[in-house]
Structures are given as C-alpha cells and as structure tokens.
C-alpha cells in the first residue's frame, strides 16, 4: 500500500513515523491470534508545504488471510522530530 502526507505546518519535519491499525466494517481493530496487525510507514523528511508519497510496510504477524476482514484503517500514531533538540 502507498499513501501521501502533506505538511500544512510552518515547520520542516524529520523522521516521521506513522502507524496504522487495520479495521473491519464497524471500525473495530482486526485481530489475528489475539494480536492486532499494524502497518508502518517512515518518512525521512517533509518540508513545510511539501507532499510526499510513502510506502506502508507490514508489522510482524500479518498474514494474507487477514485481508478477508479488513475494510479500512485508522491512524494510531503520527510522530515526528523537527530536528530542534
């Protein structure tokens, strides 16, 4: 899967970490063996006003059969470092 993220702030972002939960029709997390599979995307940098495409990769324990129940996703976490430490 791929997606896009646009920076609508006045800051330049670095080391962006996105984590998505897979959900069913009722927007409930999809479980596999008692675990909720997650998707992850990392973006190395995103300047003010820039839009960047990213590739979503799998966390461990996600099987192709999990797609049967998956009807969407929710953003669980969006973290970034602006490099000002």
Residue pairs with C-beta under 8 A, 6 or more apart in sequence:
1 39
1 55
1 56
2 53
2 54
2 55
2 56
3 41
3 53
3 54
3 56
4 51
4 52
4 53
4 54
5 16
5 18
5 43
5 46
5 51
5 52
5 54
6 49
6 50
6 51
7 13
7 46
7 47
7 48
7 49
7 50
7 51
8 49
9 48
10 48
11 48
11 82
12 45
12 46
12 47
12 48
12 82
12 83
13 43
13 45
13 46
13 47
13 80
13 81
13 82
14 44
14 45
14 46
14 80
14 81
14 82
14 83
15 42
15 44
15 45
15 80
15 81
16 42
16 43
16 44
16 45
16 46
16 78
16 79
16 80
17 40
17 41
17 42
17 77
17 78
17 79
17 80
18 40
18 41
18 42
18 43
18 54
18 56
18 75
18 77
18 78
19 38
19 39
19 40
19 75
19 76
19 77
20 38
20 39
20 40
20 41
20 56
20 73
20 74
20 75
20 76
21 29
21 36
21 38
21 73
21 74
21 76
22 29
22 30
22 36
22 37
22 38
22 39
22 62
22 66
22 70
22 72
22 73
23 29
23 30
23 70
23 71
23 72
23 73
23 74
24 30
24 69
24 70
24 71
25 71
27 72
27 74
29 36
30 36
30 37
30 66
30 69
30 70
32 61
32 62
32 63
32 66
33 61
35 61
37 58
37 59
37 61
37 62
37 66
38 59
38 62
38 76
39 56
39 57
39 58
39 59
39 62
39 73
40 56
40 57
40 58
40 59
41 54
41 55
41 56
41 57
42 54
43 52
43 54
46 52
46 80
